[in-house]
Amino acid sequence: MEEGKQYEWHKIAESEADIGFSANGLAELEVVGKKVCIARYEQNLRACAHQCPHAGAKLHQGYLDPQGNIICPLHRYKFSLKNGLNISGEGYFLKTHPLEIREEGVFIGFVKNKGFSF
């Protein structure tokens, strides 16, 4: 989570098991009208925009590489789920969101901007 940013938190599931991951470790969810991609890699959950910033492919249809980066299913662009950096060199940036697992469930944070929740 980035320092100094304020987040609006939304519950996305009662538990990690309720998210409904595909065999590729990815799932697409809609949260307050916004689609997001949720990734499960090793024992960590990460969240990002549901579409590749290059050509709009649905990232939940891609895959995770051995280092836990998300790979776009269309052109194979590679993004870090930790910070959204395009590590295959094309210069794009993938929006990421913090996730927290709490006693009450799994929550995603959207940055608060001038009264907007995204």
C-alpha positions as CSV (number, residue, x, y, z in Angstrom):
1,M,0.0,0.0,0.0
2,E,1.3,3.4,-0.9
3,E,2.0,5.9,1.9
4,G,-0.2,9.0,2.1
5,K,-3.0,7.5,0.0
6,Q,-6.4,7.1,1.5
7,Y,-8.5,4.1,0.5
8,E,-12.2,3.3,0.5
9,W,-12.4,-0.4,1.4
10,H,-15.0,-2.8,0.0
11,K,-15.7,-6.4,1.0
12,I,-15.3,-8.8,-1.9
13,A,-15.7,-12.2,-0.2
14,E,-16.2,-13.9,3.1
15,S,-12.9,-15.8,2.6
16,E,-10.3,-16.4,-0.1
17,A,-12.1,-19.7,-0.9
18,D,-15.2,-17.8,-1.9
19,I,-13.5,-15.8,-4.7
20,G,-13.8,-18.5,-7.3
21,F,-10.4,-18.6,-8.9
22,S,-9.9,-20.4,-12.2
23,A,-7.2,-23.1,-12.6
24,N,-4.8,-20.2,-13.7
25,G,-5.1,-18.6,-10.3
26,L,-7.0,-15.6,-11.6
27,A,-10.6,-14.4,-11.1
28,E,-12.6,-11.4,-12.3
29,L,-15.0,-9.7,-9.9
30,E,-17.2,-6.6,-10.0
31,V,-17.0,-4.3,-7.0
32,V,-19.2,-1.2,-6.7
33,G,-19.6,-1.2,-10.5
34,K,-15.8,-1.6,-11.2
35,K,-14.4,-4.8,-12.6
36,V,-11.1,-6.0,-11.1
37,C,-8.8,-9.0,-11.6
38,I,-7.8,-10.9,-8.5
39,A,-4.7,-13.1,-8.6
40,R,-3.6,-15.8,-6.2
41,Y,0.1,-16.6,-6.3
42,E,1.7,-18.8,-3.7
43,Q,0.1,-17.6,-0.4
44,N,-0.6,-14.0,-1.6
45,L,-3.6,-12.3,-3.1
46,R,-3.2,-9.3,-5.4
47,A,-5.7,-7.1,-7.3
48,C,-5.4,-5.1,-10.5
49,A,-7.4,-3.6,-13.3
50,H,-9.4,-6.2,-15.2
51,Q,-8.1,-5.1,-18.7
52,C,-4.6,-4.8,-20.1
53,P,-3.7,-1.2,-20.5
54,H,-2.3,-1.9,-24.0
55,A,-5.2,-3.4,-26.0
56,G,-7.9,-4.1,-23.4
57,A,-7.6,-7.9,-23.1
58,K,-9.3,-9.4,-20.0
59,L,-6.4,-10.3,-17.7
60,H,-8.3,-13.0,-15.8
61,Q,-7.9,-15.0,-19.1
62,G,-4.1,-14.7,-19.0
63,Y,-1.8,-16.5,-16.6
64,L,0.8,-16.0,-13.9
65,D,4.5,-16.6,-14.6
66,P,6.8,-18.4,-12.1
67,Q,7.6,-15.1,-10.4
68,G,4.0,-14.2,-9.9
69,N,3.7,-11.6,-12.7
70,I,0.4,-11.4,-14.7
71,I,0.7,-12.1,-18.4
72,C,-1.8,-10.6,-20.8
73,P,-3.5,-13.3,-22.9
74,L,-3.4,-11.3,-26.1
75,H,0.1,-10.0,-26.7
76,R,1.9,-11.6,-23.7
77,Y,2.8,-8.2,-22.0
78,K,4.0,-8.9,-18.5
79,F,3.1,-6.8,-15.4
80,S,4.2,-6.9,-11.8
81,L,1.2,-7.4,-9.5
82,K,3.2,-5.7,-6.7
83,N,3.4,-2.3,-8.3
84,G,1.8,-2.5,-11.8
85,L,5.1,-2.0,-13.7
86,N,5.3,-3.4,-17.2
87,I,8.4,-5.6,-16.9
88,S,8.4,-6.9,-20.4
89,G,9.5,-3.4,-21.6
90,E,6.6,-2.0,-23.6
91,G,6.1,1.0,-21.2
92,Y,2.5,0.5,-20.0
93,F,1.4,0.7,-16.4
94,L,-1.2,-1.6,-14.8
95,K,-3.4,-0.1,-12.1
96,T,-3.1,-2.2,-8.9
97,H,-5.2,-2.2,-5.7
98,P,-4.4,-3.3,-2.2
99,L,-6.1,-6.3,-0.7
100,E,-6.6,-7.1,3.0
101,I,-7.7,-10.4,4.6
102,R,-9.5,-9.5,7.8
103,E,-11.6,-11.5,10.3
104,E,-14.7,-10.2,8.5
105,G,-13.5,-11.3,5.0
106,V,-11.4,-10.2,2.1
107,F,-11.4,-6.4,1.3
108,I,-10.1,-4.4,-1.7
109,G,-9.1,-0.7,-1.4
110,F,-9.8,1.9,-4.0
111,V,-7.9,5.2,-3.8
112,K,-10.1,8.1,-2.7
113,N,-9.8,11.0,-5.3
114,K,-11.7,14.3,-4.8
115,G,-14.8,12.6,-3.6
116,F,-14.7,9.7,-6.0
117,S,-14.1,6.2,-4.9
118,F,-11.9,5.0,-7.7
